[in-house]
Amino acid sequence: MGLCFAKGLAWATGKRFVGVNHMLAHLYASRLAQPGEEPAAFDYPFLGLLVSGGHSIICRVEDFDRIEVLGTTIDDAVGEAFDKVAKHYGFGYPGGAAIDRLAEAGDESAFAFPRPSLHKGEHRYDLSYSGLKTAAIYQLEQYRKPGAESSPENIAASFRKAAVDLLLSRLFRAAEDTGLRRVVAGGGVAANSYLRRSLAARSDLEARFPPLRLCGDNGAMVAGIGCRYLERGESSGFDLNASARVPLYRKL
């Protein structure tokens, strides 16, 4: 619907029409700032961490519209896992934010949730969240440590740690292998406080995040990257179609 509205608006006003890749726009969000603010961005290249309800992507970023995907999820995205666990336990919506709030008051060691076992060597940077999601929803008591309470706060804290630690383990591998020490995050899960603290604690890496208000879906990130295309003299034709999935961003 957004694409059709943009086409109609461009046609009616005689303005140029620019189609935007939603995930590239999330990655560009760290370059946006209010007047008087400094954009939180690096020169290229750097590692990109794109984490949302639909995607979990670790990539090498060469330019605002050019990335090389190093790893991605082979099943569920991290944001989807957050949303489904939160929905199951009635934590609230959006799930990532609800779990993050509860987790701050919980014991992250209360549940020893499993980490995925991917084939060695074939998925060095890839992720899997279906097993973790299933464990947290359907096998909770199996992973509760003796004496730990099954409180919403403890469930949230333990799940958040397991989900983010998996993400970070793959990101740190990519940093080690590529030699890139700068990381830019984008997407709704980039607002996660445990993720931000964990990256800030790494003295060997520099991390940049969008402002919290720009981590979720927003028009500013779309307009921002759209302006870059216009500056380069590029626009899209009215025959452009929407795509719900980018094959490159998902392992088959």
C-alpha positions as CSV (number, residue, x, y, z in Angstrom):
1,M,0.0,0.0,0.0
2,G,2.9,2.4,0.8
3,L,4.5,1.7,-2.6
4,C,1.2,2.3,-4.4
5,F,0.6,5.5,-2.5
6,A,4.1,6.8,-3.3
7,K,3.6,6.1,-7.0
8,G,0.3,7.9,-7.0
9,L,1.8,10.9,-5.1
10,A,4.8,11.1,-7.5
11,W,2.6,10.9,-10.6
12,A,0.1,13.5,-9.3
13,T,2.8,16.0,-8.3
14,G,5.3,15.3,-11.0
15,K,8.0,14.4,-8.5
16,R,10.6,11.6,-9.0
17,F,9.7,8.3,-7.5
18,V,12.3,6.3,-5.6
19,G,11.9,2.7,-4.4
20,V,13.7,1.9,-1.2
21,N,15.0,-1.4,0.2
22,H,13.5,-1.5,3.7
23,M,16.5,-3.2,5.4
24,L,19.0,-0.9,3.8
25,A,16.9,2.0,5.2
26,H,17.2,0.5,8.7
27,L,21.0,0.3,8.3
28,Y,21.0,4.0,7.1
29,A,19.1,5.1,10.2
30,S,22.3,5.6,12.2
31,R,23.3,8.4,9.9
32,L,20.2,10.5,10.7
33,A,20.2,13.1,13.5
34,Q,18.2,16.0,14.7
35,P,19.6,19.5,14.3
36,G,22.5,19.8,16.8
37,E,23.1,16.1,17.0
38,E,26.0,14.2,15.6
39,P,25.1,11.3,13.3
40,A,26.3,8.0,14.7
41,A,27.9,6.6,11.6
42,F,31.3,5.5,10.2
43,D,33.0,5.7,6.9
44,Y,32.7,2.5,4.8
45,P,33.4,-0.4,5.0
46,F,32.0,-1.7,8.3
47,L,30.0,-4.7,9.6
48,G,26.2,-4.3,9.5
49,L,23.9,-5.9,12.0
50,L,20.4,-5.9,10.7
51,V,18.0,-7.3,13.3
52,S,14.2,-7.1,13.1
53,G,11.0,-9.1,13.1
54,G,11.6,-10.3,9.6
55,H,15.4,-10.5,9.2
56,S,18.6,-11.3,11.1
57,I,21.5,-10.3,8.9
58,I,25.3,-9.9,9.5
59,C,26.9,-8.2,6.5
60,R,29.8,-6.3,5.2
61,V,28.7,-2.8,4.2
62,E,30.5,-1.2,1.3
63,D,28.2,1.7,0.7
64,F,24.7,2.9,1.6
65,D,23.2,0.6,-1.0
66,R,25.8,-2.1,-1.3
67,I,26.2,-4.9,1.2
68,E,27.6,-8.5,1.2
69,V,25.5,-10.8,3.3
70,L,27.8,-13.0,5.5
71,G,25.2,-14.7,7.6
72,T,21.5,-14.7,8.2
73,T,18.9,-16.9,9.9
74,I,18.1,-20.3,8.5
75,D,14.6,-20.2,10.0
76,D,13.1,-17.5,12.3
77,A,14.4,-14.0,12.7
78,V,15.4,-12.8,16.2
79,G,12.7,-10.2,16.3
80,E,10.1,-12.8,15.4
81,A,11.3,-15.0,18.3
82,F,11.0,-12.1,20.7
83,D,7.5,-11.3,19.5
84,K,6.2,-14.9,19.7
85,V,7.7,-15.6,23.2
86,A,6.2,-12.3,24.4
87,K,2.8,-13.1,22.9
88,H,2.7,-16.6,24.4
89,Y,3.4,-15.3,27.9
90,G,1.3,-12.2,27.5
91,F,4.2,-9.8,28.1
92,G,2.9,-7.2,25.7
93,Y,3.6,-5.8,22.3
94,P,6.0,-5.1,20.6
95,G,7.6,-8.3,22.1
96,G,11.2,-7.1,21.9
97,A,10.5,-4.0,23.9
98,A,8.3,-5.8,26.4
99,I,10.9,-8.5,27.1
100,D,13.7,-6.0,27.4
101,R,11.8,-4.1,30.1
102,L,10.9,-7.2,32.1
103,A,14.5,-8.6,31.7
104,E,16.0,-5.6,33.5
105,A,14.5,-6.9,36.7
106,G,15.1,-10.6,36.1
107,D,17.8,-13.2,36.7
108,E,19.3,-14.1,33.3
109,S,20.7,-17.4,34.7
110,A,17.4,-18.7,35.9
111,F,16.9,-20.8,32.7
112,A,19.7,-22.5,30.7
113,F,18.1,-22.3,27.3
114,P,19.8,-24.3,24.5
115,R,21.9,-22.8,21.7
116,P,21.4,-24.1,18.2
117,S,23.8,-26.7,16.8
118,L,24.5,-25.8,13.2
119,H,26.7,-27.9,10.9
120,K,30.3,-26.9,11.6
121,G,31.9,-24.9,8.8
122,E,28.7,-24.5,6.8
123,H,27.0,-21.8,8.8
124,R,29.9,-19.9,10.4
125,Y,27.9,-16.7,10.6
126,D,24.3,-18.0,10.3
127,L,21.7,-18.0,13.0
128,S,18.7,-20.2,14.1
129,Y,16.0,-19.2,16.5
130,S,13.3,-21.8,16.0
131,G,14.8,-24.2,18.7
132,L,15.3,-21.4,21.2
133,K,11.7,-20.2,20.7
134,T,10.3,-23.7,21.1
135,A,12.3,-24.3,24.3
136,A,11.1,-21.0,25.8
137,I,7.5,-21.6,24.9
138,Y,6.9,-25.4,25.2
139,Q,9.8,-26.7,27.2
140,L,10.3,-24.0,29.8
141,E,10.5,-26.2,33.0
142,Q,13.0,-28.5,31.3
143,Y,15.5,-25.7,31.3
144,R,14.8,-24.1,34.7
145,K,17.7,-24.3,37.1
146,P,17.0,-25.8,40.5
147,G,15.6,-23.1,42.9
148,A,15.0,-20.6,40.2
149,E,11.5,-19.0,40.0
150,S,9.5,-19.1,36.8
151,S,8.6,-15.4,37.0
152,P,8.0,-13.2,33.9
153,E,11.1,-11.3,34.7
154,N,13.3,-14.4,34.9
155,I,11.9,-15.9,31.7
156,A,12.4,-12.6,29.9
157,A,16.0,-12.1,31.2
158,S,17.1,-15.7,30.4
159,F,15.5,-15.6,26.9
160,R,17.0,-12.2,26.1
161,K,20.5,-13.3,27.1
162,A,20.2,-16.5,25.0
163,A,18.9,-14.7,21.9
164,V,21.3,-11.8,22.0
165,D,24.4,-13.9,22.9
166,L,23.7,-16.1,19.8
167,L,23.6,-13.0,17.7
168,L,26.8,-11.6,19.2
169,S,28.7,-14.9,18.8
170,R,28.2,-14.8,15.1
171,L,29.0,-11.1,14.8
172,F,32.2,-11.5,16.7
173,R,33.2,-14.3,14.4
174,A,32.7,-12.0,11.4
175,A,34.7,-9.3,13.0
176,E,37.6,-11.7,13.7
177,D,37.5,-13.1,10.2
178,T,37.1,-9.9,8.2
179,G,39.3,-7.7,10.5
180,L,36.5,-5.0,10.5
181,R,36.2,-3.4,13.9
182,R,33.4,-1.1,13.3
183,V,29.8,-2.2,13.6
184,V,26.5,-0.4,12.7
185,A,23.2,-1.9,13.9
186,G,19.7,-1.3,12.6
187,G,16.2,-2.6,13.0
188,G,13.8,-3.0,15.9
189,V,16.1,-5.3,17.9
190,A,18.9,-2.7,17.7
191,A,17.0,-1.0,20.6
192,N,17.7,-3.9,22.9
193,S,19.5,-2.7,25.9
194,Y,21.4,-5.9,26.6
195,L,22.7,-5.9,23.0
196,R,23.8,-2.3,23.3
197,R,25.6,-2.9,26.6
198,S,27.3,-6.0,25.4
199,L,28.7,-4.3,22.3
200,A,29.8,-1.3,24.3
201,A,31.7,-3.6,26.6
202,R,34.0,-4.8,23.8
203,S,37.0,-2.5,23.8
204,D,38.2,-4.0,20.5
205,L,35.1,-3.0,18.6
206,E,33.3,0.3,17.9
207,A,29.6,0.1,17.6
208,R,27.0,2.6,16.4
209,F,23.2,2.4,16.9
210,P,20.4,4.6,15.5
211,P,18.6,6.8,18.1
212,L,16.0,4.7,19.9
213,R,13.2,6.5,18.1
214,L,14.6,5.4,14.7
215,C,15.2,1.7,15.5
216,G,11.7,0.7,14.6
217,D,10.0,1.2,11.2
218,N,9.9,4.9,10.4
219,G,9.6,7.3,7.5
220,A,12.8,9.1,8.3
221,M,15.0,6.2,7.4
222,V,13.2,5.7,4.1
223,A,13.4,9.4,3.2
224,G,17.0,9.6,4.2
225,I,18.3,6.8,2.0
226,G,15.9,7.9,-0.7
227,C,17.6,11.3,-0.8
228,R,20.9,9.5,-1.4
229,Y,19.5,8.0,-4.6
230,L,18.2,11.3,-5.7
231,E,21.6,13.0,-5.1
232,R,23.1,10.3,-7.3
233,G,20.5,11.1,-10.0
234,E,18.7,7.9,-9.7
235,S,14.9,7.2,-9.5
236,S,12.6,4.3,-10.1
237,G,10.0,3.5,-12.7
238,F,6.3,3.2,-12.0
239,D,6.6,-0.5,-12.9
240,L,8.5,-1.3,-9.7
241,N,6.8,-3.9,-7.6
242,A,7.0,-4.6,-3.8
243,S,8.8,-7.7,-2.6
244,A,8.0,-9.1,0.9
245,R,11.2,-11.2,1.0
246,V,14.6,-10.6,-0.5
247,P,16.0,-14.1,-1.4
248,L,19.6,-12.9,-0.7
249,Y,18.7,-12.2,2.9
250,R,17.4,-15.6,3.7
251,K,19.2,-18.9,3.6
252,L,17.4,-21.7,1.7
